[in-house]
């Protein structure tokens, strides 16, 4: 199930809460002692930075699965997000250097430390709009290296309603030959039962990675019958054909970016596991090196505004997802449902860690 830790950070007492949450997440991910300590330290640094430089914010901790085809079967990673609506970072490159700080009480080691320790790291900052930082701690310490095979990547963020323990949303991605499949499921309602439905969809996806979208949804319908059901969308990229195929049942939102514009991809009414339509239309669209796909649950407002910062679209997909979620909400307008955003994009990494100043 989608176990999530969502900790508001508005005073120094919450820094300890963030560290404890990172340790709990590491235990769920079955990280070793050293990797757990790394996750706890990175979480502490991110929370401290929120207080010192942004006037507070949120730390969200998810368990992220990497596609088995990348490195063989292994457990989940701990993915840390720090989100704020603060003033932004004036000079990201300088902020990444040890010893640099705009706070008189800081040693300036926070972001540089997180970058060195993390398996993947990226941040996006915009003046007057805030900063999103992502640090992922994998079960092992082997980082991605420049020159590695470049295939499309996915990333996402999952936030429960009212800091609940479980989210009824789940997203996952798998690879099979030249195909990369991204799925987002929103279990009906909230809480454990909703989380069980979306977790069942994730398990079924991993067993049927070879199926095309419409057939995969029909298989998911059978798998989800014992549950309360879910809204599910599936996007499958065929790299050989240069084509994205999309199919959805329920109210999962989808938008595709290409050539500087956004277009919606529509799901069909119904509930996977309960009320499945007689036919599921499949949308086919070209996929280029500039393409990017966003899937989201209905916790995100239906009229959310796509990012207008072209630099953002070159960042790690998880950071893109987190910025979209942050900008669709605020302390005065919090999310009103379990909310997840997942992004599929070309691999644009140029550095050992995903830092793109």
DOSE-417442 format. One record per residue: x, y, z of N, C-alpha, C, CB in turn; residue in three letters. Coordinates in steps of 0.05 Angstrom, whole numbers, padded with zeros to 5 digits, always signed. Glycine has a CB too. Layout:
XYZXYZXYZXYZala;...
//
This chain:
+00017-00024+00000+00000+00000+00000+00017+00025+00000-00019+00000+00024unk;+00006+00048-00008+00020+00073-00010+00023+00085+00018+00006+00092-00029unk;+00045+00078+00031+00051+00090+00057+00065+00117+00051+00070+00072+00075unk;+00055+00138+00063+00066+00165+00058+00070+00179+00084+00046+00181+00039unk;+00091+00195+00085+00097+00213+00108+00096+00242+00098+00124+00206+00121unk;+00077+00257+00108+00074+00285+00100+00075+00302+00125+00046+00290+00085unk;+00098+00317+00128+00103+00331+00153+00105+00361+00148+00129+00321+00166unk;+00086+00377+00158+00090+00406+00156+00113+00415+00174+00063+00421+00164unk;+00129+00433+00164+00152+00442+00178+00150+00472+00182+00179+00434+00164unk;+00141+00481+00205+00137+00509+00211+00151+00518+00237+00108+00516+00212unk;+00163+00500+00251+00179+00507+00275+00200+00485+00279+00161+00511+00300unk;+00219+00490+00296+00242+00473+00299+00235+00445+00310+00263+00485+00317unk;+00212+00443+00324+00205+00417+00335+00198+00397+00313+00181+00420+00353unk;+00191+00406+00289+00184+00388+00268+00208+00376+00254+00167+00402+00248unk;+00232+00387+00258+00256+00375+00246+00260+00347+00256+00281+00393+00252unk;+00256+00343+00282+00259+00316+00293+00237+00298+00281+00256+00316+00323unk;+00213+00308+00277+00192+00292+00266+00199+00282+00237+00166+00308+00265unk;+00212+00300+00222+00221+00293+00195+00242+00271+00196+00231+00318+00180unk;+00261+00274+00215+00282+00254+00217+00270+00226+00224+00303+00262+00238unk;+00252+00226+00244+00239+00201+00252+00224+00189+00229+00221+00206+00276unk;+00210+00206+00213+00195+00196+00190+00213+00183+00170+00178+00218+00178unk;+00236+00195+00165+00256+00184+00146+00266+00157+00156+00279+00204+00142unk;+00270+00154+00182+00279+00129+00193+00257+00108+00190+00287+00132+00222unk;+00232+00116+00195+00209+00097+00191+00207+00088+00162+00183+00110+00201unk;+00209+00107+00144+00208+00101+00115+00231+00082+00108+00209+00126+00098unk;+00254+00086+00118+00277+00069+00112+00272+00041+00122+00303+00080+00125unk;+00259+00038+00145+00252+00012+00156+00232-00002+00137+00241+00014+00184unk;+00212+00013+00127+00193+00001+00109+00207-00008+00083+00171+00021+00102unk;+00227+00008+00074+00242+00001+00050+00264-00020+00055+00254+00026+00038unk;+00268-00027+00080+00288-00046+00088+00316-00037+00080+00282-00073+00076unk;+00321-00012+00083+00348-00002+00078+00367-00011+00101+00348+00029+00076unk;+00392-00014+00095+00411-00021+00115+00417+00002+00134+00438-00030+00102unk;+00433-00003+00154+00438+00017+00175+00451+00043+00163+00457+00006+00196unk;+00470+00039+00145+00484+00062+00134+00465+00079+00116+00508+00054+00117unk;+00449+00066+00099+00431+00080+00082+00409+00094+00098+00419+00061+00061unk;+00400+00081+00120+00381+00094+00137+00392+00119+00149+00372+00074+00159unk;+00417+00119+00158+00429+00142+00169+00432+00165+00148+00457+00135+00180unk;+00437+00157+00123+00439+00176+00101+00412+00189+00097+00448+00163+00075unk;+00390+00173+00096+00363+00184+00093+00356+00203+00115+00343+00161+00091unk;+00363+00195+00140+00356+00212+00163+00371+00239+00162+00362+00197+00189unk;+00397+00238+00154+00412+00262+00153+00402+00281+00131+00442+00256+00149unk;+00396+00269+00107+00386+00285+00085+00359+00298+00093+00383+00268+00060unk;+00342+00283+00106+00316+00293+00114+00319+00316+00134+00299+00271+00126unk;+00338+00313+00153+00343+00334+00173+00353+00359+00159+00363+00324+00193unk;+00371+00357+00140+00382+00380+00126+00360+00394+00111+00404+00372+00107unk;+00342+00379+00097+00321+00391+00081+00301+00406+00099+00307+00370+00065unk;+00294+00394+00121+00275+00407+00140+00287+00432+00152+00267+00387+00162unk;+00313+00431+00159+00326+00454+00171+00328+00477+00151+00355+00447+00180unk;+00333+00470+00125+00334+00491+00104+00307+00504+00101+00343+00479+00078unk;+00285+00489+00103+00258+00501+00100+00254+00523+00121+00237+00479+00104unk;+00263+00518+00146+00259+00537+00167+00277+00562+00163+00264+00525+00194unk;+00303+00557+00156+00322+00578+00155+00318+00596+00131+00350+00567+00154unk;+00309+00585+00108+00310+00600+00083+00283+00605+00071+00327+00586+00064unk;+00262+00590+00078+00236+00593+00065+00214+00600+00084+00230+00567+00051unk;+00220+00602+00110+00199+00607+00129+00180+00584+00134+00183+00630+00120unk;+00189+00560+00127+00173+00536+00131+00164+00524+00104+00150+00542+00148unk;+00152+00501+00106+00142+00486+00083+00134+00458+00090+00164+00485+00061unk;+00137+00440+00072+00129+00412+00077+00152+00393+00069+00103+00405+00062unk;+00155+00372+00083+00172+00349+00074+00153+00326+00070+00194+00342+00095unk;+00154+00315+00046+00139+00292+00038+00158+00269+00032+00120+00298+00013unk;+00152+00246+00044+00169+00222+00040+00153+00200+00028+00182+00213+00067unk;+00161+00191+00005+00149+00169-00010+00168+00145-00012+00139+00177-00038unk;+00157+00122-00016+00173+00098-00023+00171+00095-00054+00164+00072-00008unk;+00193+00097-00068+00194+00097-00097+00206+00071-00107+00208+00122-00108unk;+00192+00058-00126+00203+00034-00138+00217+00042-00164+00180+00014-00144unk;+00241+00031-00168+00255+00033-00194+00247+00009-00211+00285+00034-00190unk;+00245+00013-00238+00238-00009-00255+00257-00032-00252+00237+00000-00284unk;+00248-00058-00248+00266-00080-00245+00285-00084-00268+00250-00106-00242unk;+00277-00075-00293+00295-00079-00316+00320-00062-00314+00280-00072-00341unk;+00320-00041-00297+00343-00024-00294+00366-00038-00280+00336+00002-00279unk;+00361-00050-00257+00382-00060-00240+00375-00088-00229+00388-00041-00218unk;+00356-00101-00240+00347-00127-00228+00328-00121-00205+00371-00143-00219unk;+00317-00142-00194+00297-00139-00172+00311-00128-00147+00283-00165-00166unk;+00300-00106-00136+00310-00096-00111+00287-00080-00097+00335-00078-00115unk;+00291-00074-00073+00270-00061-00057+00267-00032-00065+00276-00063-00028unk;+00247-00019-00052+00241+00009-00058+00263+00028-00047+00214+00017-00047unk;+00263+00052-00058+00280+00073-00048+00263+00092-00031+00293+00089-00072unk;+00277+00107-00015+00264+00128+00001+00268+00155-00014+00276+00130+00030unk;+00245+00167-00021+00246+00192-00036+00236+00215-00019+00229+00189-00062unk;+00254+00234-00015+00248+00257+00002+00242+00282-00015+00272+00263+00020unk;+00221+00296-00009+00215+00321-00021+00213+00343+00000+00188+00319-00037unk;+00224+00366-00007+00220+00391+00009+00207+00411-00009+00247+00402+00021unk;+00183+00420-00001+00168+00439-00017+00162+00464-00002+00141+00425-00027unk;+00166+00487-00015+00159+00512-00001+00150+00533-00021+00184+00523+00014unk;+00136+00553-00010+00127+00576-00025+00143+00601-00018+00097+00582-00020unk;+00169+00597-00012+00186+00618-00002+00197+00636-00024+00209+00607+00013unk;+00218+00651-00019+00228+00671-00038+00243+00658-00061+00246+00690-00024unk;+00250+00633-00059+00267+00621-00080+00296+00625-00075+00260+00632-00107unk;+00313+00611-00090+00342+00612-00087+00353+00630-00109+00355+00584-00087unk;+00366+00651-00102+00376+00670-00122+00397+00658-00140+00386+00695-00109unk;+00415+00642-00128+00437+00630-00143+00440+00601-00135+00464+00645-00138unk;+00427+00583-00151+00426+00555-00144+00454+00543-00144+00408+00540-00164unk;+00470+00551-00164+00497+00540-00166+00514+00546-00141+00512+00551-00190unk;+00512+00570-00131+00526+00578-00107+00515+00563-00083+00525+00608-00102unk;+00489+00560-00082+00476+00547-00059+00484+00518-00056+00446+00549-00061unk;+00493+00506-00078+00501+00478-00077+00530+00474-00067+00499+00466-00105unk;+00544+00496-00064+00572+00494-00055+00573+00494-00025+00589+00517-00066unk;+00590+00476-00014+00593+00475+00015+00604+00502+00025+00612+00452+00024unk;+00594+00511+00048+00603+00536+00060+00588+00560+00052+00631+00540+00052unk;+00570+00557+00032+00554+00580+00023+00527+00580+00038+00548+00579-00008unk;+00519+00603+00048+00493+00606+00061+00485+00635+00062+00494+00593+00089unk;+00459+00640+00061+00449+00667+00065+00439+00670+00093+00427+00673+00045unk;+00441+00649+00109+00432+00650+00137+00456+00651+00155+00414+00625+00145unk;+00457+00671+00174+00480+00674+00191+00484+00652+00210+00477+00700+00206unk;+00463+00635+00216+00465+00613+00235+00472+00587+00221+00440+00610+00251unk;+00477+00587+00195+00480+00562+00180+00510+00558+00172+00463+00562+00155unk;+00518+00533+00172+00545+00526+00162+00546+00524+00132+00554+00500+00175unk;+00522+00524+00119+00522+00523+00090+00528+00496+00079+00541+00542+00079unk;+00523+00474+00094+00529+00447+00085+00505+00432+00076+00543+00432+00107unk;+00481+00443+00079+00457+00427+00074+00453+00416+00047+00434+00444+00080unk;+00450+00432+00026+00445+00423-00001+00468+00407-00012+00437+00446-00019unk;+00493+00417-00008+00516+00402-00018+00518+00375-00005+00541+00418-00012unk;+00512+00373+00020+00512+00347+00034+00492+00328+00022+00508+00350+00064unk;+00468+00338+00017+00446+00322+00006+00454+00312-00022+00420+00338+00005unk;+00466+00329-00038+00474+00321-00065+00494+00298-00064+00485+00345-00080unk;+00514+00301-00047+00535+00280-00046+00525+00254-00035+00558+00290-00028unk;+00506+00254-00017+00497+00230-00004+00475+00215-00020+00486+00236+00024unk;+00460+00230-00036+00436+00219-00049+00443+00202-00073+00417+00241-00056unk;+00426+00182-00079+00429+00167-00103+00419+00183-00127+00412+00141-00102unk;+00400+00201-00123+00391+00220-00143+00383+00245-00128+00367+00209-00160unk;+00389+00268-00140+00383+00294-00127+00377+00314-00149+00407+00303-00110unk;+00357+00331-00144+00350+00352-00162+00334+00373-00147+00334+00342-00187unk;+00336+00398-00157+00320+00419-00145+00312+00439-00167+00335+00433-00122unk;+00289+00451-00162+00279+00473-00179+00271+00496-00162+00255+00464-00197unk;+00280+00520-00169+00274+00543-00153+00267+00566-00172+00297+00551-00135unk;+00246+00581-00164+00238+00605-00180+00234+00628-00161+00212+00598-00196unk;+00244+00651-00168+00243+00674-00151+00213+00682-00145+00257+00698-00164unk;+00207+00684-00120+00181+00692-00111+00160+00669-00111+00171+00713-00128unk;+00168+00645-00120+00149+00623-00122+00157+00600-00105+00146+00614-00151unk;+00182+00598-00097+00190+00577-00079+00209+00557-00091+00167+00563-00069unk;+00215+00536-00076+00235+00516-00084+00224+00488-00078+00261+00521-00068unk;+00231+00470-00096+00225+00441-00091+00252+00427-00093+00204+00430-00112unk;+00257+00411-00073+00282+00395-00072+00274+00365-00070+00301+00403-00049unk;+00287+00348-00086+00282+00320-00085+00309+00306-00080+00269+00309-00111unk;+00309+00288-00061+00333+00271-00056+00323+00242-00053+00348+00280-00030unk;+00335+00224-00068+00327+00196-00067+00349+00179-00056+00318+00186-00095unk;+00343+00162-00037+00362+00144-00025+00356+00116-00033+00363+00147+00006unk;+00373+00104-00050+00369+00077-00060+00380+00057-00040+00382+00073-00087unk;+00372+00031-00042+00382+00011-00024+00413+00009-00025+00370-00016-00030unk;+00425+00014-00048+00454+00014-00050+00463+00042-00057+00464-00007-00071unk;+00489+00047-00056+00499+00074-00060+00511+00078-00088+00521+00079-00040unk;+00504+00061-00107+00515+00064-00134+00499+00085-00149+00514+00036-00149unk;+00511+00107-00157+00496+00128-00171+00494+00123-00201+00509+00155-00166unk;+00476+00137-00214+00475+00137-00243+00500+00151-00253+00449+00150-00253unk;+00510+00142-00276+00534+00154-00287+00529+00164-00315+00558+00134-00287unk;+00541+00187-00321+00539+00198-00348+00548+00177-00368+00555+00224-00351unk;+00534+00175-00390+00541+00155-00410+00525+00129-00408+00570+00148-00409unk;+00509+00126-00386+00492+00103-00383+00470+00104-00404+00479+00102-00355unk;+00459+00080-00410+00438+00079-00430+00415+00098-00423+00427+00050-00432unk;+00406+00113-00443+00385+00133-00438+00358+00122-00448+00392+00159-00453unk;+00341+00119-00429+00313+00111-00435+00295+00130-00420+00308+00081-00426unk;+00270+00132-00428+00251+00150-00415+00249+00143-00385+00223+00148-00427unk;+00245+00164-00369+00244+00161-00340+00217+00171-00330+00266+00176-00326unk;+00209+00160-00307+00184+00169-00294+00190+00177-00266+00162+00147-00295unk;+00174+00195-00255+00177+00203-00228+00150+00214-00218+00199+00223-00224unk;+00146+00214-00192+00121+00225-00182+00122+00231-00153+00099+00205-00188unk;+00100+00242-00143+00096+00248-00115+00068+00240-00107+00102+00278-00109unk;+00065+00231-00083+00039+00221-00072+00035+00234-00045+00038+00190-00071unk;+00014+00249-00041+00008+00262-00016-00020+00254-00006+00010+00293-00019unk;-00022+00244+00019-00048+00236+00029-00065+00260+00039-00045+00216+00051unk;-00091+00256+00041-00108+00276+00052-00103+00280+00082-00138+00269+00047unk;-00098+00305+00090-00096+00311+00118-00074+00296+00133-00122+00306+00132unk;-00051+00292+00120-00028+00278+00131-00035+00250+00141-00017+00295+00154unk;-00053+00237+00127-00061+00210+00135-00037+00191+00131-00085+00200+00119unk;-00038+00167+00144-00016+00148+00142-00015+00135+00114-00019+00127+00163unk;-00038+00130+00103-00039+00117+00076-00053+00135+00056-00053+00089+00078unk;-00044+00133+00031-00057+00147+00009-00072+00126-00007-00036+00162-00008unk;-00096+00134-00017-00111+00116-00034-00101+00117-00063-00140+00124-00034unk;-00082+00134-00069-00069+00136-00095-00044+00119-00096-00063+00165-00103unk;-00037+00111-00120-00011+00098-00124-00004+00101-00154-00012+00067-00116unk;+00022+00103-00159+00032+00104-00186+00055+00085-00188+00039+00133-00195unk;+00060+00075-00212+00083+00057-00216+00090+00057-00246+00076+00028-00206unk;+00114+00047-00252+00121+00044-00280+00138+00019-00284+00137+00069-00290unk;+00136+00008-00308+00149-00017-00314+00161-00015-00342+00130-00042-00312unk;+00180-00032-00348+00191-00034-00375+00189-00062-00385+00220-00024-00375unk;+00184-00065-00411+00184-00091-00424+00193-00086-00453+00155-00104-00423unk;+00218-00095-00458+00229-00090-00485+00230-00060-00490+00213-00104-00507unk;+00221-00051-00513+00222-00022-00520+00199-00007-00508+00222-00019-00550unk;+00182-00019-00491+00159-00006-00480+00163+00003-00451+00134-00024-00483unk;+00156+00027-00445+00155+00037-00418+00126+00044-00412+00174+00062-00415unk;+00116+00033-00390+00088+00037-00383+00086+00051-00356+00073+00010-00382unk;+00071+00073-00356+00066+00089-00331+00037+00086-00324+00074+00119-00335unk;+00031+00079-00299+00004+00076-00290-00001+00092-00265-00003+00047-00285unk;-00025+00104-00263-00033+00118-00239-00061+00108-00231-00034+00149-00243unk;-00064+00100-00206-00090+00089-00196-00099+00105-00172-00087+00059-00189unk;-00125+00110-00171-00138+00125-00149-00160+00107-00138-00149+00153-00159unk;-00154+00093-00115-00174+00076-00103-00197+00093-00093-00161+00061-00080unk;-00221+00082-00095-00245+00097-00087-00244+00103-00058-00270+00081-00094unk;-00250+00128-00051-00251+00137-00023-00223+00143-00013-00263+00115-00006unk;-00219+00138+00013-00194+00144+00026-00186+00121+00045-00196+00171+00043unk;-00163+00124+00056-00154+00105+00077-00144+00078+00067-00176+00100+00095unk;-00144+00059+00085-00132+00033+00079-00145+00018+00056-00132+00015+00104unk;-00172+00018+00055-00186+00004+00034-00180+00015+00006-00216+00004+00039unk;-00179+00041+00005-00172+00054-00020-00143+00048-00028-00176+00085-00019unk;-00125+00047-00008-00097+00041-00013-00094+00012-00022-00080+00046+00012unk;-00110-00006-00011-00109-00034-00020-00117-00037-00049-00128-00051-00002unk;-00137-00022-00058-00145-00023-00086-00122-00013-00104-00170-00006-00091unk;-00110+00010-00098-00089+00020-00115-00064+00002-00114-00082+00049-00108unk;-00059-00010-00091-00036-00028-00089-00040-00053-00105-00030-00035-00059unk;-00065-00062-00106-00071-00086-00123-00066-00079-00152-00100-00094-00119unk;-00073-00055-00161-00068-00047-00188-00038-00046-00194-00080-00019-00194unk;-00022-00037-00176+00007-00036-00180+00018-00064-00182+00021-00022-00156unk;+00010-00083-00165+00019-00110-00167+00012-00123-00193+00008-00127-00143unk;-00013-00118-00202-00022-00130-00228-00006-00118-00251-00052-00125-00232unk;+00000-00093-00250+00016-00080-00271+00043-00094-00274+00020-00050-00266unk;+00056-00100-00252+00082-00112-00253+00082-00140-00265+00095-00112-00225unk;+00059-00154-00262+00057-00181-00273+00049-00181-00302+00037-00197-00257unk;+00039-00158-00312+00029-00158-00340+00041-00135-00355-00002-00155-00339unk;+00067-00130-00352+00080-00108-00365+00080-00110-00395+00109-00106-00355unk;+00076-00134-00406+00077-00138-00435+00051-00130-00449+00083-00167-00441unk;+00029-00126-00434+00003-00121-00446+00001-00092-00456-00019-00128-00427unk;-00013-00088-00479-00019-00060-00487-00040-00048-00469-00029-00060-00517unk;-00044-00021-00469-00061-00008-00450-00089-00018-00446-00062+00021-00457unk;-00104-00022-00467-00132-00031-00464-00133-00059-00452-00146-00031-00491unk;-00116-00077-00460-00116-00104-00449-00107-00103-00420-00098-00122-00465unk;-00088-00086-00414-00078-00084-00387-00100-00074-00368-00054-00064-00385unk;-00116-00054-00377-00138-00045-00361-00159-00067-00356-00152-00021-00374unk;-00164-00083-00376-00183-00105-00372-00173-00125-00352-00189-00119-00399unk;-00147-00131-00353-00135-00148-00333-00137-00136-00305-00106-00154-00340unk;-00132-00110-00303-00134-00096-00278-00162-00098-00267-00124-00067-00280unk;-00182-00096-00285-00210-00097-00276-00215-00124-00262-00229-00095-00300unk;-00205-00146-00272-00209-00172-00259-00194-00172-00233-00199-00195-00278unk;-00169-00162-00232-00153-00163-00208-00166-00146-00186-00125-00153-00214unk;-00179-00124-00193-00190-00106-00173-00218-00113-00164-00190-00078-00184unk;-00231-00133-00175-00258-00140-00167-00261-00145-00137-00267-00165-00182unk;-00242-00158-00124-00245-00162-00094-00242-00136-00078-00226-00183-00085unk;-00233-00115-00091-00229-00090-00077-00252-00071-00082-00202-00076-00086unk;-00250-00047-00071-00271-00027-00076-00269-00014-00103-00271-00006-00054unk;-00248-00020-00119-00244-00009-00145-00228+00017-00146-00271-00004-00158unk;-00222+00025-00170-00205+00049-00173-00208+00061-00200-00175+00042-00169unk;-00202+00087-00202-00197+00100-00228-00168+00094-00235-00203+00131-00226unk;-00164+00086-00261-00137+00079-00269-00132+00090-00297-00134+00048-00269unk;-00108+00100-00301-00099+00108-00328-00073+00095-00333-00097+00139-00330unk;-00069+00087-00359-00045+00074-00367-00034+00089-00392-00050+00044-00374unk;-00008+00096-00391+00005+00108-00414+00029+00090-00421+00014+00137-00408unk;+00030+00081-00446+00051+00063-00454+00067+00075-00477+00040+00036-00462unk;+00092+00079-00473+00110+00091-00493+00124+00068-00508+00130+00110-00481unk;+00121+00067-00534+00135+00049-00552+00158+00064-00564+00117+00036-00574unk;+00183+00060-00554+00205+00075-00563+00212+00069-00592+00230+00069-00546unk;+00208+00045-00601+00214+00038-00629+00195+00052-00648+00212+00007-00633unk;+00170+00055-00641+00150+00067-00658+00149+00098-00654+00123+00056-00653unk;+00162+00108-00632+00160+00136-00626+00131+00145-00621+00172+00152-00648unk;+00117+00128-00606+00088+00133-00602+00080+00128-00573+00071+00116-00621unk;+00063+00145-00562+00052+00141-00536+00022+00133-00539+00054+00167-00518unk;+00015+00111-00525-00013+00102-00526-00025+00105-00498-00014+00072-00535unk;-00048+00118-00497-00060+00125-00471-00089+00114-00470-00060+00155-00467unk;-00095+00102-00447-00123+00093-00442-00128+00096-00412-00127+00064-00451unk;-00152+00105-00405-00159+00108-00377-00188+00103-00372-00152+00136-00368unk;-00194+00093-00348-00222+00089-00340-00225+00103-00313-00229+00058-00337unk;-00243+00122-00312-00246+00138-00287-00236+00166-00291-00232+00124-00264unk;-00232+00180-00269-00226+00208-00270-00197+00215-00265-00242+00223-00250unk;-00179+00199-00276-00150+00206-00276-00145+00227-00298-00132+00181-00280unk;-00132+00249-00291-00126+00269-00310-00100+00264-00325-00125+00296-00297unk;-00097+00273-00349-00073+00269-00365-00069+00293-00383-00074+00243-00380unk;-00044+00303-00384-00038+00323-00403-00011+00317-00416-00037+00351-00390unk;-00009+00323-00441+00015+00317-00457+00027+00343-00466+00009+00298-00481unk;+00054+00346-00462+00068+00370-00472+00086+00363-00495+00084+00383-00449unk;+00084+00378-00516+00102+00374-00539+00102+00399-00556+00094+00348-00555unk;+00125+00405-00567+00127+00429-00585+00116+00454-00572+00113+00423-00611unk;+00120+00457-00546+00113+00482-00533+00084+00485-00525+00120+00504-00549unk;+00068+00464-00529+00039+00466-00522+00030+00442-00507+00022+00470-00548unk;+00007+00444-00493-00004+00423-00477-00030+00414-00489-00008+00432-00448unk;-00035+00388-00488-00061+00377-00498-00071+00357-00478-00059+00365-00526unk;-00097+00356-00473-00108+00336-00454-00111+00309-00467-00135+00345-00443unk;-00108+00288-00451-00114+00260-00459-00137+00251-00441-00089+00241-00457unk;-00159+00243-00452-00184+00238-00437-00188+00209-00430-00208+00249-00452unk;-00196+00204-00405-00203+00177-00396-00233+00172-00402-00197+00173-00366unk;-00241+00147-00401-00269+00139-00405-00283+00136-00378-00270+00112-00422unk;-00308+00143-00376-00322+00139-00350-00323+00110-00342-00350+00151-00352unk;-00322+00105-00316-00324+00078-00305-00307+00075-00281-00316+00058-00326unk;-00307+00050-00270-00291+00043-00246-00278+00016-00252-00308+00042-00220unk;-00252+00015-00251-00238-00010-00255-00242-00027-00230-00207-00005-00260unk;-00253-00051-00235-00259-00069-00213-00289-00069-00206-00244-00062-00189unk;-00304-00050-00218-00333-00049-00211-00350-00044-00236-00338-00027-00191unk;-00346-00022-00249-00363-00015-00273-00344-00009-00296-00381+00010-00267unk;-00338-00030-00311-00318-00028-00332-00333-00024-00359-00300-00053-00334unk;-00325-00004-00375-00339+00001-00400-00336-00022-00420-00329+00027-00412unk;-00355-00024-00439-00354-00045-00459-00329-00041-00477-00379-00044-00476unk;-00322-00017-00482-00298-00012-00498-00282+00011-00486-00306-00005-00527unk;-00256+00009-00489-00238+00029-00478-00222+00042-00501-00218+00017-00457unk;-00228+00067-00507-00213+00080-00529-00184+00084-00522-00226+00106-00536unk;-00167+00081-00542-00138+00085-00538-00129+00108-00555-00122+00059-00545unk;-00118+00128-00542-00108+00152-00556-00079+00147-00564-00111+00178-00539unk;-00071+00153-00588-00044+00149-00598-00033+00177-00606-00042+00129-00622unk;-00010+00184-00594+00002+00210-00601+00032+00206-00605-00003+00231-00578unk;+00045+00221-00623+00074+00219-00627+00089+00227-00602+00082+00237-00651unk;+00112+00214-00598+00130+00220-00576+00157+00228-00587+00133+00195-00557unk;+00166+00252-00579+00192+00263-00589+00210+00268-00565+00187+00288-00605unk;+00234+00278-00571+00253+00284-00550+00244+00307-00532+00279+00290-00562unk;+00224+00322-00541+00213+00345-00525+00187+00338-00511+00209+00369-00543unk;+00178+00313-00513+00152+00306-00502+00154+00303-00471+00141+00280-00515unk;+00131+00306-00458+00129+00302-00430+00099+00296-00423+00140+00327-00413unk;+00095+00276-00407+00067+00268-00400+00063+00272-00369+00062+00239-00408unk;+00040+00283-00362+00032+00286-00334+00006+00271-00329+00029+00316-00327unk;+00007+00252-00310-00018+00239-00300-00023+00249-00272-00015+00208-00301unk;-00048+00252-00265-00054+00261-00237-00082+00251-00228-00053+00291-00235unk;-00085+00247-00203-00110+00240-00191-00127+00265-00188-00107+00225-00164unk;-00153+00261-00179-00171+00283-00178-00167+00300-00153-00199+00274-00178unk;-00146+00294-00137-00139+00312-00115-00127+00338-00126-00119+00299-00097unk;-00116+00337-00150-00106+00361-00164-00130+00375-00176-00084+00354-00185unk;-00133+00401-00173-00156+00415-00185-00157+00410-00215-00154+00445-00180unk;-00181+00406-00226-00184+00400-00254-00173+00422-00272-00213+00394-00261unk;-00173+00447-00262-00163+00469-00279-00136+00478-00270-00183+00492-00276unk;-00119+00460-00261-00092+00467-00254-00077+00478-00279-00076+00443-00242unk;-00059+00496-00273-00045+00509-00295-00019+00495-00301-00039+00539-00289unk;-00014+00486-00326+00011+00473-00332+00035+00492-00328+00011+00464-00362unk;+00058+00481-00322+00081+00498-00317+00088+00516-00340+00106+00481-00310unk;+00094+00541-00334+00102+00560-00355+00132+00565-00356+00087+00586-00352unk;+00147+00550-00339+00176+00553-00338+00188+00531-00355+00186+00551-00308unk;+00199+00537-00378+00211+00517-00395+00234+00502-00382+00220+00530-00421unk;+00248+00515-00364+00270+00502-00350+00261+00479-00333+00285+00522-00333unk;+00237+00482-00321+00226+00461-00304+00224+00435-00319+00199+00469-00292unk;+00216+00436-00344+00210+00411-00359+00235+00395-00364+00196+00418-00385unk;+00259+00406-00360+00284+00392-00363+00293+00378-00338+00305+00410-00374unk;+00279+00382-00316+00287+00371-00290+00278+00342-00287+00276+00388-00267unk;+00287+00330-00265+00278+00303-00258+00247+00301-00258+00289+00294-00231unk;+00235+00280-00270+00206+00279-00270+00193+00281-00243+00198+00252-00283unk;+00207+00271-00222+00195+00273-00195+00194+00302-00186+00212+00257-00175unk;+00213+00319-00194+00213+00347-00187+00191+00361-00203+00240+00360-00192unk;+00188+00354-00228+00166+00366-00244+00139+00360-00231+00167+00355-00273unk;+00136+00335-00223+00110+00327-00210+00106+00343-00184+00110+00297-00204unk;+00127+00346-00168+00125+00360-00142+00119+00390-00146+00150+00356-00126unk;+00131+00402-00166+00125+00431-00171+00096+00434-00180+00144+00442-00193unk;+00086+00416-00197+00058+00418-00206+00040+00416-00182+00052+00396-00226unk;+00045+00397-00164+00028+00393-00140+00030+00418-00122+00037+00368-00125unk;+00054+00427-00117+00057+00450-00099+00043+00475-00110+00087+00457-00095unk;+00045+00480-00136+00034+00504-00148+00003+00503-00150+00046+00509-00175unk;-00008+00479-00148-00037+00476-00149-00049+00478-00122-00044+00449-00161unk;-00033+00481-00101-00043+00484-00074-00027+00506-00060-00041+00457-00058unk;-00035+00512-00035-00021+00531-00019-00030+00527+00010-00027+00561-00029unk;-00017+00540+00029-00027+00538+00057-00056+00546+00060-00009+00554+00076unk;-00064+00566+00044-00092+00575+00046-00111+00557+00029-00094+00604+00037unk;-00100+00541+00011-00116+00524-00006-00103+00496-00007-00119+00536-00035unk;-00105+00481+00015-00092+00455+00016-00106+00435-00002-00091+00444+00045unk;-00093+00413-00008-00106+00392-00024-00130+00381-00009-00086+00369-00031unk;-00151+00374-00024-00176+00365-00012-00181+00335-00016-00199+00381-00024unk;-00161+00321-00024-00163+00292-00028-00135+00281-00029-00178+00286-00055unk;-00133+00254-00028-00107+00242-00034-00099+00253-00062-00109+00210-00034unk;-00074+00260-00065-00066+00273-00090-00039+00261-00099-00063+00303-00086unk;-00038+00252-00124-00013+00242-00135-00010+00253-00163-00013+00211-00135unk;+00015+00258-00170+00023+00267-00196+00046+00250-00206+00030+00298-00196unk;+00044+00240-00230+00066+00224-00241+00073+00235-00269+00058+00194-00243unk;+00099+00235-00275+00109+00247-00299+00127+00227-00314+00125+00273-00293unk;+00123+00226-00341+00140+00210-00358+00154+00229-00377+00124+00189-00375unk;+00181+00227-00379+00196+00246-00395+00221+00232-00406+00204+00270-00378unk;+00233+00243-00427+00259+00233-00437+00280+00236-00416+00268+00247-00463unk;+00301+00220-00418+00324+00222-00399+00342+00245-00407+00340+00195-00398unk;+00342+00266-00391+00358+00290-00397+00380+00294-00377+00340+00314-00397unk;+00388+00273-00362+00409+00276-00343+00436+00282-00356+00411+00251-00326unk;+00450+00299-00344+00477+00306-00354+00498+00303-00332+00478+00333-00365unk;+00489+00299-00307+00508+00298-00285+00503+00273-00268+00506+00323-00267unk;+00522+00265-00252+00520+00241-00236+00494+00242-00219+00543+00238-00218unk;+00488+00265-00207+00462+00269-00194+00446+00287-00212+00466+00281-00165unk;+00420+00287-00207+00401+00301-00225+00400+00331-00220+00374+00289-00223unk;+00421+00343-00211+00421+00371-00205+00423+00387-00232+00444+00379-00186unk;+00403+00403-00237+00403+00420-00261+00400+00449-00252+00380+00412-00280unk;+00421+00464-00250+00419+00492-00241+00405+00509-00262+00446+00503-00235unk;
//
